[in-house]
Amino acid sequence: MKNSPNDESFIPEIHNYCDRWCERCPFTARCRVFAMEQESPDDAADIETVVQKLTDIFAEAKQMLIEKADELGIDPFAMSDEEFAEIRRREKQFVDSDELSQLADRYWRSAKEILDGDLPGDDEFYRDILSVLEWYLFFIPVKVKCGLHGLLDHDGFEDPTQLTDSQSYANGTVKIGLIAIERSLLAWNQLAETGHADRVDSVMELLEKIMVQLEERFPLARDFIRPGFDEIDVVM
């Protein structure tokens, strides 16, 4: 029987710390987001159903945020538009000015230039290498930036506890980013062994630099226990 979005077998928050590659994930049967996407109609003609589903999802998310704010003693409607804009400005400045963010942007641009170029090879092994590199091309910079953003509090200022709490959102986000980097480095190395070392050495060095700086900046990231993926009891 197909799981429904209310099935208790779903692993809470598993989708927040995955690589979004559902075709290769062993936990799709236990992912609420995957189940909801599967229930969405593929027929574009049924646009009203799609809109209604999205409306329901956003309404549920809004209610959850309001309830969480109430639990924390926060009035979500007390902030003015000007205050909200100032917080967003601080957040953007913090993330964009960070060297890790800039290195991540350099990576995807450099990598994309290589992947868009002429790379001879058309066997299954070669295609799998490229699929890995292309899948994580933008995923890595997104997770780097999300990890940096996770270091901030609700007012857009740095919150030291995000680094010292191994189960913080920031550490969890960076962990999946590090996993994506490791998988990409393996793929780049395999591509280099096919005769493209002269093209990929520089981008591999850049990616390794990002990994080292992430591990230095987020020393507890690898200790984060991802729901499902890193829980032996759940897997067994």
N, C-alpha and C positions, 0 to 999 in steps of 0.2 A: 504494500500500500504506500502511495506517495505521501511524503511528509507534508503537513500543512505548516504555515508560518507560526502556528501556536504549539507545535509539537515540542514536548518537554525534552526530547532527545537532542535538540539543538544546543550547541556549545555557546554560551554567552560571550559576545565580543570576539569570537574567533576571526571574524572578517576584518577586524581593525588591525590585525598584525599578520596578515598573509600577504602574498605577492600578487594577488588578484588573478593568478593564472589558473582559473577553474579547471581547464582541461587536464591539468597535471596534478590536481589536488586530490588527496585521498579522503578529504573531509567534506566533500560537497553535500553528502547526505545529512550532515550534521550542521550545515551552515544556513542560518535563517535568510540571509541576503540572497544566497544562491537559489533557495526555494522560492523566494518572492520573484526573482528574475525569471525562473522557469514558469511561473504561473502567469507572467505577463504575456499577452497575446502577441504573436509575431505579425499578424495581419495589420498593416497600416490603416486599413479601412475601419478598424475597430478603435479609432483614436479616442472616442469618448470613454471607453473602458480604461485605456491607458491613463488618460487625464484623471479619471476618478481614483484609480489606484495611487497615482502620485499625490493627489490631494489628500487621500487617507494617510499616506506615509508621512507627508509633511505635517499634517495635523497631529499625528501620533508623536512625531519628533518634537513638535512645539510644546505639547502637553508634558512630555518628559522633561524638557528643559525648564518649564515653569515649575514643575514639582521639585526638581533638583534645586532650583534657585530658592524656592520656599524652604527647603530643607536646610540650605546654607544661610538662610536669613538674608537673602539678596532680593531686592525689588527690581525685577527685570525691566520695569517700565519707568524707573526713576531717572534714568540717564537721558540727557538731552542729545540731540543730533550732533551738536558741536563736541560734546564730550566723547561720544562714540567715535566721531571722525578723528579726534586727537589720539585716542587709544589705537585705532587702526594705523595712524601715521607712525606712532612709536613702534608698533609691531613690525611694520614694513621696513622701517629704517633699521631696526635691530637685525632682522633677517638678511636684508639685502646688503648691508655693510659688512657682514661677517665673511671672513676669508673662506670658510667652508662652503658657504652659499655661492661665492664667486668661482671657487674651484669646481663645484658641481656643474655650474653653467658652462664652464670651459670644457668640462668632460663631454657633455651631451653634444655640444657643437663640434668638437674635434672628432668624436666617435661617429656622429652622423655624416660628417664629410667623408670618412672612410667607408662607411656602409653604403653611402650613395654612389660611391665610385665604382670602378670596374674591378670586381673581385671574381676572377674566373674560378669555376667550380660549381658542380650541380648534382653531386651525389647526396644521399640522404644524410650522411654524417655532416657534410658541409652545410646543408640547409638547416640542420638542427643547431649548429653553432650560431648561424646568423639569427635564427629565431630567438635564441636566448639573449643575444646582444641587443636585438631590436626590442624585445619585450621589456628589458630593464633600462633601456636608453634614457627614457624620461622618468621612469620609476625612481631611479637613484636620486636625481636632484630633487624630486618632490619629497622623498623621505628625509633627505638632508635638511631641507627647508622646514618641513613639518616638525622634525626633531628640535631644531633651533626655536621654532615658534612655541614648542611645548615647554621651553624654559621660562616662559613668561606667565605672569599671573593675569587675573581678569582685567587689570588696569594697564597691562602692557609693560610691566616692569619685571625684571629678572626675579625669579623665585628659586632660591638656592636649594630648596627641598626637592625640586624636580631632579636634580643630579644625585642627591644622596638617597633617594627612594628608588630602589632597584625595580620596583613595579610601577613606576610613573609612566605616563603616556609618552614622555620624551624618550625615556630609555627603551620602551617597547618599540617605538617608531624607528629609532636608530638601529635597534637590533635587526629588524627585517631589512633595513637599508644595508647593513653590513653583510647580511646573507646574500642580498642581491649583488653586492659588490664582489663577493667571493665567487659567486656563480659566473659573473661577467668576466672576472679575471681568468677563471678556468677556460672560458670560451675564447677569450682573446689569446690565451697561451696556445690553445689548440689551433686557432687560426694562424698564429705565428709559425707553428710547426708545419703548416701546409705550404709554406713558402712566402708568407707575408710579414715576416719579422720586421723588415725595414719600415713597414707602414704602421705597425701596431705598437712598437716598442714605446713610443712617446706617450700614447694614450694609456698604456698599461702603467707607466710610471706615474702618470697623473692620477689614475684610479687608486694606485697603491698609496699615494700621498694622502688622498681623501680618506682612505681606510685608517691610516695611522693617526691622522688628526681627529677623526671621529672617536677612535678608541681612547685617545688622550683626553678629549673633551668630555666624553661620556664613559668614564671608566667602569660603570656598573651596567652598561647596556647589555652585555652578553649574559648577565645574570638574570635578565628579565625572563620570566616564565610565560611564554605565549600560550593562551588558552588552546587546549587541544594538541597543538604541535609539540609542545615541550612537557606535556603532562603524561607520564607513563600510564597512570591509572586509566585515563581517558582513552589512550591509544589501545591499551590491552582490553 
